[in-house]
């Protein structure tokens, strides 16, 4: 069973597993997810502004929430 990238990203974000989140950022095929993770990790490691960190964290979580609402359309084989 393959766990979707969005579930992994949510788990890693909530549990603070930044190394795994970084690996997911590189491996995912979703460019927007990769960018959201990059912005958050950069803010977390380099920003002194707490509001910037929280804003990027919330942005990542909002994107994950939005992306997980949509299920892929099943392929019909003929």
mmCIF file of the N, C-alpha and C atoms, coordinates in Angstrom:
data_MODEL
# 
_entry.id   MODEL 
# 
loop_
_atom_site.group_PDB 
_atom_site.id 
_atom_site.type_symbol 
_atom_site.label_atom_id 
_atom_site.label_alt_id 
_atom_site.label_comp_id 
_atom_site.label_asym_id 
_atom_site.label_entity_id 
_atom_site.label_seq_id 
_atom_site.pdbx_PDB_ins_code 
_atom_site.Cartn_x 
_atom_site.Cartn_y 
_atom_site.Cartn_z 
_atom_site.occupancy 
_atom_site.B_iso_or_equiv 
_atom_site.pdbx_formal_charge 
_atom_site.auth_seq_id 
_atom_site.auth_comp_id 
_atom_site.auth_asym_id 
_atom_site.auth_atom_id 
_atom_site.pdbx_PDB_model_num 
ATOM 1   N N  . UNK A 1 1  ? 0.840   -1.178 0.000   1.00 0.00 ? 1  UNK A N  1 
ATOM 2   C CA . UNK A 1 1  ? 0.000   0.000  0.000   1.00 0.00 ? 1  UNK A CA 1 
ATOM 3   C C  . UNK A 1 1  ? 0.886   1.242  0.000   1.00 0.00 ? 1  UNK A C  1 
ATOM 4   N N  . UNK A 1 2  ? 0.601   2.139  -0.900  1.00 0.00 ? 2  UNK A N  1 
ATOM 5   C CA . UNK A 1 2  ? 1.375   3.372  -1.004  1.00 0.00 ? 2  UNK A CA 1 
ATOM 6   C C  . UNK A 1 2  ? 0.663   4.506  -0.257  1.00 0.00 ? 2  UNK A C  1 
ATOM 7   N N  . UNK A 1 3  ? 1.396   5.174  0.594   1.00 0.00 ? 3  UNK A N  1 
ATOM 8   C CA . UNK A 1 3  ? 0.824   6.295  1.346   1.00 0.00 ? 3  UNK A CA 1 
ATOM 9   C C  . UNK A 1 3  ? 1.039   7.561  0.524   1.00 0.00 ? 3  UNK A C  1 
ATOM 10  N N  . UNK A 1 4  ? -0.040  8.286  0.228   1.00 0.00 ? 4  UNK A N  1 
ATOM 11  C CA . UNK A 1 4  ? 0.098   9.512  -0.578  1.00 0.00 ? 4  UNK A CA 1 
ATOM 12  C C  . UNK A 1 4  ? 1.027   10.534 0.082   1.00 0.00 ? 4  UNK A C  1 
ATOM 13  N N  . UNK A 1 5  ? 1.648   11.347 -0.760  1.00 0.00 ? 5  UNK A N  1 
ATOM 14  C CA . UNK A 1 5  ? 2.584   12.365 -0.269  1.00 0.00 ? 5  UNK A CA 1 
ATOM 15  C C  . UNK A 1 5  ? 1.928   13.334 0.709   1.00 0.00 ? 5  UNK A C  1 
ATOM 16  N N  . UNK A 1 6  ? 0.643   13.619 0.512   1.00 0.00 ? 6  UNK A N  1 
ATOM 17  C CA . UNK A 1 6  ? -0.029  14.574 1.388   1.00 0.00 ? 6  UNK A CA 1 
ATOM 18  C C  . UNK A 1 6  ? -0.141  14.029 2.809   1.00 0.00 ? 6  UNK A C  1 
ATOM 19  N N  . UNK A 1 7  ? -0.450  12.752 2.933   1.00 0.00 ? 7  UNK A N  1 
ATOM 20  C CA . UNK A 1 7  ? -0.524  12.144 4.266   1.00 0.00 ? 7  UNK A CA 1 
ATOM 21  C C  . UNK A 1 7  ? 0.841   12.135 4.943   1.00 0.00 ? 7  UNK A C  1 
ATOM 22  N N  . UNK A 1 8  ? 1.860   11.808 4.171   1.00 0.00 ? 8  UNK A N  1 
ATOM 23  C CA . UNK A 1 8  ? 3.215   11.815 4.717   1.00 0.00 ? 8  UNK A CA 1 
ATOM 24  C C  . UNK A 1 8  ? 3.605   13.223 5.164   1.00 0.00 ? 8  UNK A C  1 
ATOM 25  N N  . UNK A 1 9  ? 3.323   14.217 4.314   1.00 0.00 ? 9  UNK A N  1 
ATOM 26  C CA . UNK A 1 9  ? 3.681   15.597 4.648   1.00 0.00 ? 9  UNK A CA 1 
ATOM 27  C C  . UNK A 1 9  ? 2.970   16.055 5.912   1.00 0.00 ? 9  UNK A C  1 
ATOM 28  N N  . UNK A 1 10 ? 1.710   15.704 6.042   1.00 0.00 ? 10 UNK A N  1 
ATOM 29  C CA . UNK A 1 10 ? 0.950   16.083 7.244   1.00 0.00 ? 10 UNK A CA 1 
ATOM 30  C C  . UNK A 1 10 ? 1.562   15.418 8.486   1.00 0.00 ? 10 UNK A C  1 
ATOM 31  N N  . UNK A 1 11 ? 1.859   14.153 8.395   1.00 0.00 ? 11 UNK A N  1 
ATOM 32  C CA . UNK A 1 11 ? 2.445   13.427 9.521   1.00 0.00 ? 11 UNK A CA 1 
ATOM 33  C C  . UNK A 1 11 ? 3.796   14.031 9.912   1.00 0.00 ? 11 UNK A C  1 
ATOM 34  N N  . UNK A 1 12 ? 4.664   14.244 8.933   1.00 0.00 ? 12 UNK A N  1 
ATOM 35  C CA . UNK A 1 12 ? 5.988   14.782 9.211   1.00 0.00 ? 12 UNK A CA 1 
ATOM 36  C C  . UNK A 1 12 ? 5.911   16.196 9.787   1.00 0.00 ? 12 UNK A C  1 
ATOM 37  N N  . UNK A 1 13 ? 4.969   16.984 9.300   1.00 0.00 ? 13 UNK A N  1 
ATOM 38  C CA . UNK A 1 13 ? 4.823   18.358 9.783   1.00 0.00 ? 13 UNK A CA 1 
ATOM 39  C C  . UNK A 1 13 ? 4.315   18.384 11.225  1.00 0.00 ? 13 UNK A C  1 
ATOM 40  N N  . UNK A 1 14 ? 3.313   17.562 11.506  1.00 0.00 ? 14 UNK A N  1 
ATOM 41  C CA . UNK A 1 14 ? 2.738   17.561 12.854  1.00 0.00 ? 14 UNK A CA 1 
ATOM 42  C C  . UNK A 1 14 ? 3.694   16.997 13.900  1.00 0.00 ? 14 UNK A C  1 
ATOM 43  N N  . UNK A 1 15 ? 4.550   16.067 13.507  1.00 0.00 ? 15 UNK A N  1 
ATOM 44  C CA . UNK A 1 15 ? 5.462   15.438 14.454  1.00 0.00 ? 15 UNK A CA 1 
ATOM 45  C C  . UNK A 1 15 ? 6.865   16.011 14.406  1.00 0.00 ? 15 UNK A C  1 
ATOM 46  N N  . UNK A 1 16 ? 7.088   17.034 13.594  1.00 0.00 ? 16 UNK A N  1 
ATOM 47  C CA . UNK A 1 16 ? 8.379   17.716 13.578  1.00 0.00 ? 16 UNK A CA 1 
ATOM 48  C C  . UNK A 1 16 ? 9.512   16.897 12.999  1.00 0.00 ? 16 UNK A C  1 
ATOM 49  N N  . UNK A 1 17 ? 9.226   16.046 12.052  1.00 0.00 ? 17 UNK A N  1 
ATOM 50  C CA . UNK A 1 17 ? 10.257  15.225 11.420  1.00 0.00 ? 17 UNK A CA 1 
ATOM 51  C C  . UNK A 1 17 ? 10.761  15.951 10.173  1.00 0.00 ? 17 UNK A C  1 
ATOM 52  N N  . UNK A 1 18 ? 11.607  16.943 10.403  1.00 0.00 ? 18 UNK A N  1 
ATOM 53  C CA . UNK A 1 18 ? 12.034  17.844 9.330   1.00 0.00 ? 18 UNK A CA 1 
ATOM 54  C C  . UNK A 1 18 ? 12.908  17.147 8.296   1.00 0.00 ? 18 UNK A C  1 
ATOM 55  N N  . UNK A 1 19 ? 13.732  16.191 8.702   1.00 0.00 ? 19 UNK A N  1 
ATOM 56  C CA . UNK A 1 19 ? 14.569  15.471 7.742   1.00 0.00 ? 19 UNK A CA 1 
ATOM 57  C C  . UNK A 1 19 ? 13.712  14.684 6.747   1.00 0.00 ? 19 UNK A C  1 
ATOM 58  N N  . UNK A 1 20 ? 12.698  14.002 7.260   1.00 0.00 ? 20 UNK A N  1 
ATOM 59  C CA . UNK A 1 20 ? 11.797  13.250 6.387   1.00 0.00 ? 20 UNK A CA 1 
ATOM 60  C C  . UNK A 1 20 ? 10.992  14.185 5.496   1.00 0.00 ? 20 UNK A C  1 
ATOM 61  N N  . UNK A 1 21 ? 10.617  15.342 6.032   1.00 0.00 ? 21 UNK A N  1 
ATOM 62  C CA . UNK A 1 21 ? 9.883   16.326 5.239   1.00 0.00 ? 21 UNK A CA 1 
ATOM 63  C C  . UNK A 1 21 ? 10.751  16.858 4.105   1.00 0.00 ? 21 UNK A C  1 
ATOM 64  N N  . UNK A 1 22 ? 12.025  17.045 4.363   1.00 0.00 ? 22 UNK A N  1 
ATOM 65  C CA . UNK A 1 22 ? 12.962  17.486 3.332   1.00 0.00 ? 22 UNK A CA 1 
ATOM 66  C C  . UNK A 1 22 ? 13.096  16.438 2.221   1.00 0.00 ? 22 UNK A C  1 
ATOM 67  N N  . UNK A 1 23 ? 13.200  15.182 2.584   1.00 0.00 ? 23 UNK A N  1 
ATOM 68  C CA . UNK A 1 23 ? 13.285  14.097 1.594   1.00 0.00 ? 23 UNK A CA 1 
ATOM 69  C C  . UNK A 1 23 ? 12.002  14.061 0.762   1.00 0.00 ? 23 UNK A C  1 
ATOM 70  N N  . UNK A 1 24 ? 10.854  14.220 1.413   1.00 0.00 ? 24 UNK A N  1 
ATOM 71  C CA . UNK A 1 24 ? 9.586   14.247 0.694   1.00 0.00 ? 24 UNK A CA 1 
ATOM 72  C C  . UNK A 1 24 ? 9.526   15.421 -0.266  1.00 0.00 ? 24 UNK A C  1 
ATOM 73  N N  . UNK A 1 25 ? 10.050  16.571 0.147   1.00 0.00 ? 25 UNK A N  1 
ATOM 74  C CA . UNK A 1 25 ? 10.076  17.758 -0.720  1.00 0.00 ? 25 UNK A CA 1 
ATOM 75  C C  . UNK A 1 25 ? 10.812  17.455 -2.020  1.00 0.00 ? 25 UNK A C  1 
ATOM 76  N N  . UNK A 1 26 ? 11.893  16.719 -1.941  1.00 0.00 ? 26 UNK A N  1 
ATOM 77  C CA . UNK A 1 26 ? 12.695  16.400 -3.126  1.00 0.00 ? 26 UNK A CA 1 
ATOM 78  C C  . UNK A 1 26 ? 12.019  15.341 -3.991  1.00 0.00 ? 26 UNK A C  1 
ATOM 79  N N  . UNK A 1 27 ? 11.371  14.382 -3.371  1.00 0.00 ? 27 UNK A N  1 
ATOM 80  C CA . UNK A 1 27 ? 10.834  13.230 -4.112  1.00 0.00 ? 27 UNK A CA 1 
ATOM 81  C C  . UNK A 1 27 ? 9.425   13.420 -4.666  1.00 0.00 ? 27 UNK A C  1 
ATOM 82  N N  . UNK A 1 28 ? 8.637   14.324 -4.120  1.00 0.00 ? 28 UNK A N  1 
ATOM 83  C CA . UNK A 1 28 ? 7.249   14.454 -4.564  1.00 0.00 ? 28 UNK A CA 1 
ATOM 84  C C  . UNK A 1 28 ? 7.167   14.975 -5.992  1.00 0.00 ? 28 UNK A C  1 
ATOM 85  N N  . UNK A 1 29 ? 6.104   14.576 -6.662  1.00 0.00 ? 29 UNK A N  1 
ATOM 86  C CA . UNK A 1 29 ? 5.864   15.041 -8.029  1.00 0.00 ? 29 UNK A CA 1 
ATOM 87  C C  . UNK A 1 29 ? 4.971   16.277 -8.042  1.00 0.00 ? 29 UNK A C  1 
ATOM 88  N N  . UNK A 1 30 ? 4.452   16.652 -6.892  1.00 0.00 ? 30 UNK A N  1 
ATOM 89  C CA . UNK A 1 30 ? 3.599   17.837 -6.764  1.00 0.00 ? 30 UNK A CA 1 
ATOM 90  C C  . UNK A 1 30 ? 4.497   19.053 -6.514  1.00 0.00 ? 30 UNK A C  1 
ATOM 91  N N  . UNK A 1 31 ? 4.643   19.881 -7.539  1.00 0.00 ? 31 UNK A N  1 
ATOM 92  C CA . UNK A 1 31 ? 5.543   21.037 -7.439  1.00 0.00 ? 31 UNK A CA 1 
ATOM 93  C C  . UNK A 1 31 ? 5.093   22.037 -6.378  1.00 0.00 ? 31 UNK A C  1 
ATOM 94  N N  . UNK A 1 32 ? 3.782   22.226 -6.255  1.00 0.00 ? 32 UNK A N  1 
ATOM 95  C CA . UNK A 1 32 ? 3.280   23.185 -5.271  1.00 0.00 ? 32 UNK A CA 1 
ATOM 96  C C  . UNK A 1 32 ? 3.543   22.693 -3.846  1.00 0.00 ? 32 UNK A C  1 
ATOM 97  N N  . UNK A 1 33 ? 3.351   21.408 -3.612  1.00 0.00 ? 33 UNK A N  1 
ATOM 98  C CA . UNK A 1 33 ? 3.655   20.842 -2.299  1.00 0.00 ? 33 UNK A CA 1 
ATOM 99  C C  . UNK A 1 33 ? 5.138   21.009 -1.984  1.00 0.00 ? 33 UNK A C  1 
ATOM 100 N N  . UNK A 1 34 ? 5.970   20.729 -2.964  1.00 0.00 ? 34 UNK A N  1 
ATOM 101 C CA . UNK A 1 34 ? 7.418   20.883 -2.783  1.00 0.00 ? 34 UNK A CA 1 
ATOM 102 C C  . UNK A 1 34 ? 7.781   22.319 -2.416  1.00 0.00 ? 34 UNK A C  1 
ATOM 103 N N  . UNK A 1 35 ? 7.182   23.271 -3.088  1.00 0.00 ? 35 UNK A N  1 
ATOM 104 C CA . UNK A 1 35 ? 7.466   24.690 -2.820  1.00 0.00 ? 35 UNK A CA 1 
ATOM 105 C C  . UNK A 1 35 ? 6.977   25.094 -1.429  1.00 0.00 ? 35 UNK A C  1 
ATOM 106 N N  . UNK A 1 36 ? 5.794   24.636 -1.033  1.00 0.00 ? 36 UNK A N  1 
ATOM 107 C CA . UNK A 1 36 ? 5.263   24.967 0.295   1.00 0.00 ? 36 UNK A CA 1 
ATOM 108 C C  . UNK A 1 36 ? 6.173   24.405 1.393   1.00 0.00 ? 36 UNK A C  1 
ATOM 109 N N  . UNK A 1 37 ? 6.656   23.184 1.199   1.00 0.00 ? 37 UNK A N  1 
ATOM 110 C CA . UNK A 1 37 ? 7.571   22.581 2.171   1.00 0.00 ? 37 UNK A CA 1 
ATOM 111 C C  . UNK A 1 37 ? 8.875   23.370 2.220   1.00 0.00 ? 37 UNK A C  1 
ATOM 112 N N  . UNK A 1 38 ? 9.382   23.743 1.047   1.00 0.00 ? 38 UNK A N  1 
ATOM 113 C CA . UNK A 1 38 ? 10.636  24.507 0.986   1.00 0.00 ? 38 UNK A CA 1 
ATOM 114 C C  . UNK A 1 38 ? 10.517  25.835 1.727   1.00 0.00 ? 38 UNK A C  1 
ATOM 115 N N  . UNK A 1 39 ? 9.431   26.542 1.500   1.00 0.00 ? 39 UNK A N  1 
ATOM 116 C CA . UNK A 1 39 ? 9.230   27.841 2.157   1.00 0.00 ? 39 UNK A CA 1 
ATOM 117 C C  . UNK A 1 39 ? 9.142   27.666 3.672   1.00 0.00 ? 39 UNK A C  1 
ATOM 118 N N  . UNK A 1 40 ? 8.412   26.650 4.116   1.00 0.00 ? 40 UNK A N  1 
ATOM 119 C CA . UNK A 1 40 ? 8.287   26.414 5.555   1.00 0.00 ? 40 UNK A CA 1 
ATOM 120 C C  . UNK A 1 40 ? 9.628   26.048 6.183   1.00 0.00 ? 40 UNK A C  1 
ATOM 121 N N  . UNK A 1 41 ? 10.347  25.100 5.583   1.00 0.00 ? 41 UNK A N  1 
ATOM 122 C CA . UNK A 1 41 ? 11.620  24.680 6.172   1.00 0.00 ? 41 UNK A CA 1 
ATOM 123 C C  . UNK A 1 41 ? 12.639  25.817 6.186   1.00 0.00 ? 41 UNK A C  1 
ATOM 124 N N  . UNK A 1 42 ? 12.627  26.629 5.157   1.00 0.00 ? 42 UNK A N  1 
ATOM 125 C CA . UNK A 1 42 ? 13.543  27.775 5.127   1.00 0.00 ? 42 UNK A CA 1 
ATOM 126 C C  . UNK A 1 42 ? 13.200  28.755 6.250   1.00 0.00 ? 42 UNK A C  1 
ATOM 127 N N  . UNK A 1 43 ? 11.915  29.055 6.392   1.00 0.00 ? 43 UNK A N  1 
ATOM 128 C CA . UNK A 1 43 ? 11.501  29.973 7.457   1.00 0.00 ? 43 UNK A CA 1 
ATOM 129 C C  . UNK A 1 43 ? 11.825  29.386 8.833   1.00 0.00 ? 43 UNK A C  1 
ATOM 130 N N  . UNK A 1 44 ? 11.581  28.095 9.007   1.00 0.00 ? 44 UNK A N  1 
ATOM 131 C CA . UNK A 1 44 ? 11.815  27.451 10.294  1.00 0.00 ? 44 UNK A CA 1 
ATOM 132 C C  . UNK A 1 44 ? 13.296  27.504 10.690  1.00 0.00 ? 44 UNK A C  1 
ATOM 133 N N  . UNK A 1 45 ? 14.172  27.281 9.744   1.00 0.00 ? 45 UNK A N  1 
ATOM 134 C CA . UNK A 1 45 ? 15.594  27.215 10.069  1.00 0.00 ? 45 UNK A CA 1 
ATOM 135 C C  . UNK A 1 45 ? 16.292  28.571 10.064  1.00 0.00 ? 45 UNK A C  1 
ATOM 136 N N  . UNK A 1 46 ? 15.820  29.523 9.272   1.00 0.00 ? 46 UNK A N  1 
ATOM 137 C CA . UNK A 1 46 ? 16.583  30.769 9.102   1.00 0.00 ? 46 UNK A CA 1 
ATOM 138 C C  . UNK A 1 46 ? 15.880  32.042 9.550   1.00 0.00 ? 46 UNK A C  1 
ATOM 139 N N  . UNK A 1 47 ? 14.583  32.000 9.730   1.00 0.00 ? 47 UNK A N  1 
ATOM 140 C CA . UNK A 1 47 ? 13.872  33.234 10.069  1.00 0.00 ? 47 UNK A CA 1 
ATOM 141 C C  . UNK A 1 47 ? 13.859  33.463 11.579  1.00 0.00 ? 47 UNK A C  1 
ATOM 142 N N  . UNK A 1 48 ? 14.045  34.705 11.948  1.00 0.00 ? 48 UNK A N  1 
ATOM 143 C CA . UNK A 1 48 ? 13.931  35.083 13.356  1.00 0.00 ? 48 UNK A CA 1 
ATOM 144 C C  . UNK A 1 48 ? 12.531  35.592 13.680  1.00 0.00 ? 48 UNK A C  1 
ATOM 145 N N  . UNK A 1 49 ? 11.741  35.811 12.647  1.00 0.00 ? 49 UNK A N  1 
ATOM 146 C CA . UNK A 1 49 ? 10.385  36.332 12.792  1.00 0.00 ? 49 UNK A CA 1 
ATOM 147 C C  . UNK A 1 49 ? 9.402   35.177 13.000  1.00 0.00 ? 49 UNK A C  1 
ATOM 148 N N  . UNK A 1 50 ? 8.873   35.070 14.205  1.00 0.00 ? 50 UNK A N  1 
ATOM 149 C CA . UNK A 1 50 ? 7.958   33.981 14.552  1.00 0.00 ? 50 UNK A CA 1 
ATOM 150 C C  . UNK A 1 50 ? 6.700   34.002 13.691  1.00 0.00 ? 50 UNK A C  1 
ATOM 151 N N  . UNK A 1 51 ? 6.220   35.176 13.322  1.00 0.00 ? 51 UNK A N  1 
ATOM 152 C CA . UNK A 1 51 ? 5.000   35.253 12.515  1.00 0.00 ? 51 UNK A CA 1 
ATOM 153 C C  . UNK A 1 51 ? 5.228   34.704 11.100  1.00 0.00 ? 51 UNK A C  1 
ATOM 154 N N  . UNK A 1 52 ? 6.433   34.871 10.564  1.00 0.00 ? 52 UNK A N  1 
ATOM 155 C CA . UNK A 1 52 ? 6.753   34.320 9.239   1.00 0.00 ? 52 UNK A CA 1 
ATOM 156 C C  . UNK A 1 52 ? 6.775   32.788 9.299   1.00 0.00 ? 52 UNK A C  1 
ATOM 157 N N  . UNK A 1 53 ? 7.315   32.246 10.363  1.00 0.00 ? 53 UNK A N  1 
ATOM 158 C CA . UNK A 1 53 ? 7.347   30.798 10.542  1.00 0.00 ? 53 UNK A CA 1 
ATOM 159 C C  . UNK A 1 53 ? 5.930   30.250 10.651  1.00 0.00 ? 53 UNK A C  1 
ATOM 160 N N  . UNK A 1 54 ? 5.116   30.880 11.464  1.00 0.00 ? 54 UNK A N  1 
ATOM 161 C CA . UNK A 1 54 ? 3.733   30.432 11.640  1.00 0.00 ? 54 UNK A CA 1 
ATOM 162 C C  . UNK A 1 54 ? 2.928   30.571 10.355  1.00 0.00 ? 54 UNK A C  1 
ATOM 163 N N  . UNK A 1 55 ? 3.159   31.640 9.626   1.00 0.00 ? 55 UNK A N  1 
ATOM 164 C CA . UNK A 1 55 ? 2.446   31.858 8.367   1.00 0.00 ? 55 UNK A CA 1 
ATOM 165 C C  . UNK A 1 55 ? 2.785   30.779 7.344   1.00 0.00 ? 55 UNK A C  1 
ATOM 166 N N  . UNK A 1 56 ? 4.063   30.429 7.219   1.00 0.00 ? 56 UNK A N  1 
ATOM 167 C CA . UNK A 1 56 ? 4.449   29.391 6.262   1.00 0.00 ? 56 UNK A CA 1 
ATOM 168 C C  . UNK A 1 56 ? 3.968   28.013 6.719   1.00 0.00 ? 56 UNK A C  1 
ATOM 169 N N  . UNK A 1 57 ? 3.943   27.776 8.019   1.00 0.00 ? 57 UNK A N  1 
ATOM 170 C CA . UNK A 1 57 ? 3.429   26.521 8.571   1.00 0.00 ? 57 UNK A CA 1 
ATOM 171 C C  . UNK A 1 57 ? 1.937   26.397 8.277   1.00 0.00 ? 57 UNK A C  1 
ATOM 172 N N  . UNK A 1 58 ? 1.193   27.467 8.533   1.00 0.00 ? 58 UNK A N  1 
ATOM 173 C CA . UNK A 1 58 ? -0.245  27.458 8.266   1.00 0.00 ? 58 UNK A CA 1 
ATOM 174 C C  . UNK A 1 58 ? -0.533  27.300 6.778   1.00 0.00 ? 58 UNK A C  1 
ATOM 175 N N  . UNK A 1 59 ? 0.267   27.943 5.952   1.00 0.00 ? 59 UNK A N  1 
ATOM 176 C CA . UNK A 1 59 ? 0.090   27.837 4.503   1.00 0.00 ? 59 UNK A CA 1 
ATOM 177 C C  . UNK A 1 59 ? 0.278   26.395 4.036   1.00 0.00 ? 59 UNK A C  1 
ATOM 178 N N  . UNK A 1 60 ? 1.279   25.727 4.568   1.00 0.00 ? 60 UNK A N  1 
ATOM 179 C CA . UNK A 1 60 ? 1.512   24.320 4.234   1.00 0.00 ? 60 UNK A CA 1 
ATOM 180 C C  . UNK A 1 60 ? 0.335   23.455 4.684   1.00 0.00 ? 60 UNK A C  1 
ATOM 181 N N  . UNK A 1 61 ? -0.142  23.670 5.904   1.00 0.00 ? 61 UNK A N  1 
ATOM 182 C CA . UNK A 1 61 ? -1.263  22.877 6.409   1.00 0.00 ? 61 UNK A CA 1 
ATOM 183 C C  . UNK A 1 61 ? -2.547  23.144 5.635   1.00 0.00 ? 61 UNK A C  1 
ATOM 184 N N  . UNK A 1 62 ? -2.810  24.394 5.252   1.00 0.00 ? 62 UNK A N  1 
ATOM 185 C CA . UNK A 1 62 ? -3.991  24.714 4.450   1.00 0.00 ? 62 UNK A CA 1 
ATOM 186 C C  . UNK A 1 62 ? -3.927  24.037 3.093   1.00 0.00 ? 62 UNK A C  1 
ATOM 187 N N  . UNK A 1 63 ? -2.740  24.027 2.487   1.00 0.00 ? 63 UNK A N  1 
ATOM 188 C CA . UNK A 1 63 ? -2.587  23.372 1.192   1.00 0.00 ? 63 UNK A CA 1 
ATOM 189 C C  . UNK A 1 63 ? -2.828  21.866 1.326   1.00 0.00 ? 63 UNK A C  1 
ATOM 190 N N  . UNK A 1 64 ? -2.271  21.255 2.360   1.00 0.00 ? 64 UNK A N  1 
ATOM 191 C CA . UNK A 1 64 ? -2.478  19.824 2.573   1.00 0.00 ? 64 UNK A CA 1 
ATOM 192 C C  . UNK A 1 64 ? -3.953  19.498 2.779   1.00 0.00 ? 64 UNK A C  1 
ATOM 193 N N  . UNK A 1 65 ? -4.634  20.332 3.555   1.00 0.00 ? 65 UNK A N  1 
ATOM 194 C CA . UNK A 1 65 ? -6.064  20.140 3.789   1.00 0.00 ? 65 UNK A CA 1 
ATOM 195 C C  . UNK A 1 65 ? -6.834  20.228 2.476   1.00 0.00 ? 65 UNK A C  1 
ATOM 196 N N  . UNK A 1 66 ? -6.501  21.199 1.672   1.00 0.00 ? 66 UNK A N  1 
ATOM 197 C CA . UNK A 1 66 ? -7.175  21.379 0.385   1.00 0.00 ? 66 UNK A CA 1 
ATOM 198 C C  . UNK A 1 66 ? -6.892  20.207 -0.555  1.00 0.00 ? 66 UNK A C  1 
ATOM 199 N N  . UNK A 1 67 ? -5.639  19.789 -0.640  1.00 0.00 ? 67 UNK A N  1 
ATOM 200 C CA . UNK A 1 67 ? -5.257  18.729 -1.569  1.00 0.00 ? 67 UNK A CA 1 
ATOM 201 C C  . UNK A 1 67 ? -5.836  17.374 -1.160  1.00 0.00 ? 67 UNK A C  1 
ATOM 202 N N  . UNK A 1 68 ? -6.007  17.149 0.128   1.00 0.00 ? 68 UNK A N  1 
ATOM 203 C CA . UNK A 1 68 ? -6.518  15.860 0.593   1.00 0.00 ? 68 UNK A CA 1 
ATOM 204 C C  . UNK A 1 68 ? -8.025  15.734 0.429   1.00 0.00 ? 68 UNK A C  1 
ATOM 205 N N  . UNK A 1 69 ? -8.710  16.820 0.126   1.00 0.00 ? 69 UNK A N  1 
ATOM 206 C CA . UNK A 1 69 ? -10.159 16.764 -0.076  1.00 0.00 ? 69 UNK A CA 1 
ATOM 207 C C  . UNK A 1 69 ? -10.525 16.140 -1.419  1.00 0.00 ? 69 UNK A C  1 
ATOM 208 N N  . UNK A 1 70 ? -9.615  16.181 -2.365  1.00 0.00 ? 70 UNK A N  1 
ATOM 209 C CA . UNK A 1 70 ? -9.908  15.709 -3.701  1.00 0.00 ? 70 UNK A CA 1 
ATOM 210 C C  . UNK A 1 70 ? -9.328  14.317 -3.905  1.00 0.00 ? 70 UNK A C  1 
ATOM 211 N N  . UNK A 1 71 ? -10.180 13.411 -4.353  1.00 0.00 ? 71 UNK A N  1 
ATOM 212 C CA . UNK A 1 71 ? -9.738  12.055 -4.640  1.00 0.00 ? 71 UNK A CA 1 
ATOM 213 C C  . UNK A 1 71 ? -9.463  11.933 -6.130  1.00 0.00 ? 71 UNK A C  1 
ATOM 214 N N  . UNK A 1 72 ? -8.452  11.182 -6.505  1.00 0.00 ? 72 UNK A N  1 
ATOM 215 C CA . UNK A 1 72 ? -8.176  11.021 -7.932  1.00 0.00 ? 72 UNK A CA 1 
ATOM 216 C C  . UNK A 1 72 ? -9.300  10.266 -8.632  1.00 0.00 ? 72 UNK A C  1 
ATOM 217 N N  . UNK A 1 73 ? -9.522  10.617 -9.882  1.00 0.00 ? 73 UNK A N  1 
ATOM 218 C CA . UNK A 1 73 ? -10.545 9.956  -10.666 1.00 0.00 ? 73 UNK A CA 1 
ATOM 219 C C  . UNK A 1 73 ? -10.045 8.566  -11.043 1.00 0.00 ? 73 UNK A C  1 
ATOM 220 N N  . UNK A 1 74 ? -10.859 7.527  -10.767 1.00 0.00 ? 74 UNK A N  1 
ATOM 221 C CA . UNK A 1 74 ? -10.393 6.179  -11.099 1.00 0.00 ? 74 UNK A CA 1 
ATOM 222 C C  . UNK A 1 74 ? -10.275 5.988  -12.616 1.00 0.00 ? 74 UNK A C  1 
ATOM 223 N N  . UNK A 1 75 ? -9.258  5.239  -13.000 1.00 0.00 ? 75 UNK A N  1 
ATOM 224 C CA . UNK A 1 75 ? -9.044  4.944  -14.413 1.00 0.00 ? 75 UNK A CA 1 
ATOM 225 C C  . UNK A 1 75 ? -9.964  3.789  -14.823 1.00 0.00 ? 75 UNK A C  1 
ATOM 226 N N  . UNK A 1 76 ? -10.599 3.941  -15.965 1.00 0.00 ? 76 UNK A N  1 
ATOM 227 C CA . UNK A 1 76 ? -11.473 2.898  -16.476 1.00 0.00 ? 76 UNK A CA 1 
ATOM 228 C C  . UNK A 1 76 ? -10.733 2.164  -17.586 1.00 0.00 ? 76 UNK A C  1 
ATOM 229 N N  . UNK A 1 77 ? -10.591 0.854  -17.429 1.00 0.00 ? 77 UNK A N  1 
ATOM 230 C CA . UNK A 1 77 ? -9.925  0.062  -18.446 1.00 0.00 ? 77 UNK A CA 1 
ATOM 231 C C  . UNK A 1 77 ? -10.966 -0.560 -19.357 1.00 0.00 ? 77 UNK A C  1 
ATOM 232 N N  . UNK A 1 78 ? -10.671 -0.548 -20.627 1.00 0.00 ? 78 UNK A N  1 
ATOM 233 C CA . UNK A 1 78 ? -11.602 -1.149 -21.607 1.00 0.00 ? 78 UNK A CA 1 
ATOM 234 C C  . UNK A 1 78 ? -10.961 -2.320 -22.266 1.00 0.00 ? 78 UNK A C  1 
# 
